């Protein structure tokens, strides 16, 4: 949010009591409004479902210009259904000076683990 004065000029300081309400296809969506102290306000939220989200922004009980805003959230990937089927990588060995080693024969071991550290 960019706060503006009655002439439409950007405000240079914070302190305005913006109220943001977000409604998604499954009901209200919690959000956080952070006053950046420079006339701008960061609004953060995590949609709980794909679909139309209505965002109402009020200042002292009055809707700001353009409110209600409509955002269409597309379904994204879900970690529980995502996987890597194949993965390739290249190891480039360097000597202690940082120069690439162009000959093989070094004893190299690689261990691949999942995020929990299991093999």
C-alpha positions as CSV (number, residue, x, y, z in Angstrom):
1,X,0.0,0.0,0.0
2,X,1.3,3.5,-0.8
3,X,-0.3,6.1,1.4
4,X,-1.2,9.4,-0.4
5,X,-2.2,12.8,0.9
6,X,-5.4,14.7,-0.1
7,X,-3.5,16.0,-3.2
8,X,-2.5,12.5,-4.3
9,X,1.1,13.0,-3.4
10,X,3.0,10.0,-1.8
11,X,3.2,10.2,2.0
12,X,6.8,10.1,3.3
13,X,6.0,8.7,6.8
14,X,3.9,6.0,8.2
15,X,1.5,5.8,11.1
16,X,-1.8,5.4,9.2
17,X,-4.3,2.7,10.5
18,X,-4.9,0.7,7.3
19,X,-7.2,-2.2,7.8
20,X,-6.9,-5.1,5.3
21,X,-9.5,-7.9,5.0
22,X,-9.0,-10.7,2.6
23,X,-11.7,-13.2,1.6
24,X,-10.9,-16.3,-0.4
25,X,-13.1,-19.0,-1.9
26,X,-13.1,-20.8,1.5
27,X,-13.6,-17.7,3.7
28,X,-11.4,-15.2,5.4
29,X,-7.6,-15.3,4.9
30,X,-5.4,-13.9,7.7
31,X,-2.9,-11.2,6.7
32,X,-0.3,-9.1,8.3
33,X,0.1,-5.4,7.6
34,X,3.6,-3.9,8.3
35,X,4.1,-0.1,8.5
36,X,7.4,0.5,6.7
37,X,7.6,4.0,8.2
38,X,8.0,5.7,4.8
39,X,4.4,5.9,3.7
40,X,4.3,2.4,2.4
41,X,2.8,-0.7,4.0
42,X,3.6,-4.3,3.3
43,X,0.6,-6.7,3.2
44,X,1.5,-10.4,3.5
45,X,-0.9,-13.4,3.3
46,X,-0.8,-17.0,2.3
47,X,-3.8,-18.1,0.2
48,X,-5.3,-21.3,1.5
49,X,-7.1,-22.2,-1.7
50,X,-6.9,-21.4,-5.4
51,X,-9.5,-19.1,-6.8
52,X,-10.8,-15.5,-6.5
53,X,-9.7,-13.5,-3.5
54,X,-11.2,-10.2,-2.6
55,X,-9.0,-7.7,-0.8
56,X,-10.6,-4.8,1.0
57,X,-8.4,-2.0,2.2
58,X,-9.8,0.7,4.5
59,X,-8.3,3.8,6.1
60,X,-10.2,5.0,9.1
61,X,-13.3,3.1,8.1
62,X,-13.3,4.4,4.5
63,X,-12.3,2.2,1.5
64,X,-9.1,3.4,-0.3
65,X,-9.3,4.2,-4.1
66,X,-9.8,1.0,-6.1
67,X,-10.9,-1.1,-3.1
68,X,-12.2,-3.9,-3.4
69,X,-9.2,-5.5,-5.2
70,X,-9.7,-8.8,-6.9
71,X,-6.8,-11.3,-7.2
72,X,-7.2,-14.7,-8.9
73,X,-4.9,-17.3,-7.3
74,X,-3.9,-20.2,-9.5
75,X,-3.3,-23.6,-8.0
76,X,0.4,-24.3,-7.5
77,X,2.6,-27.3,-7.0
78,X,2.0,-29.3,-3.8
79,X,5.1,-30.8,-2.1
80,X,3.3,-33.9,-1.1
81,X,2.7,-34.8,-4.8
82,X,6.0,-33.6,-6.2
83,X,9.1,-35.7,-6.8
84,X,12.3,-35.8,-8.7
85,X,12.3,-38.7,-11.3
86,X,15.8,-38.1,-12.5
87,X,18.6,-35.7,-11.7
88,X,22.0,-35.2,-13.2
89,X,24.9,-33.2,-11.9
90,X,28.5,-32.6,-12.9
91,X,31.4,-32.4,-10.4
92,X,34.3,-30.2,-11.4
93,X,37.4,-30.7,-9.3
94,X,39.8,-27.9,-8.6
95,X,43.2,-27.9,-7.1
96,X,44.2,-25.8,-4.1
97,X,44.8,-22.7,-6.3
98,X,41.3,-23.0,-7.7
99,X,42.3,-24.2,-11.1
100,X,40.3,-27.0,-12.8
101,X,41.8,-30.5,-12.6
102,X,41.7,-31.9,-16.2
103,X,42.9,-35.4,-15.3
104,X,40.9,-38.1,-13.5
105,X,42.1,-40.6,-10.9
106,X,41.3,-38.7,-7.7
107,X,39.4,-40.5,-4.9
108,X,36.1,-38.8,-4.9
109,X,33.1,-39.8,-2.8
110,X,29.6,-38.4,-3.1
111,X,26.7,-38.9,-0.6
112,X,23.2,-37.8,-1.4
113,X,20.8,-37.3,1.4
114,X,17.2,-36.1,1.8
115,X,16.4,-32.9,3.8
116,X,16.3,-34.9,7.1
117,X,19.8,-36.2,6.4
118,X,18.8,-39.8,5.6
119,X,20.4,-41.6,2.6
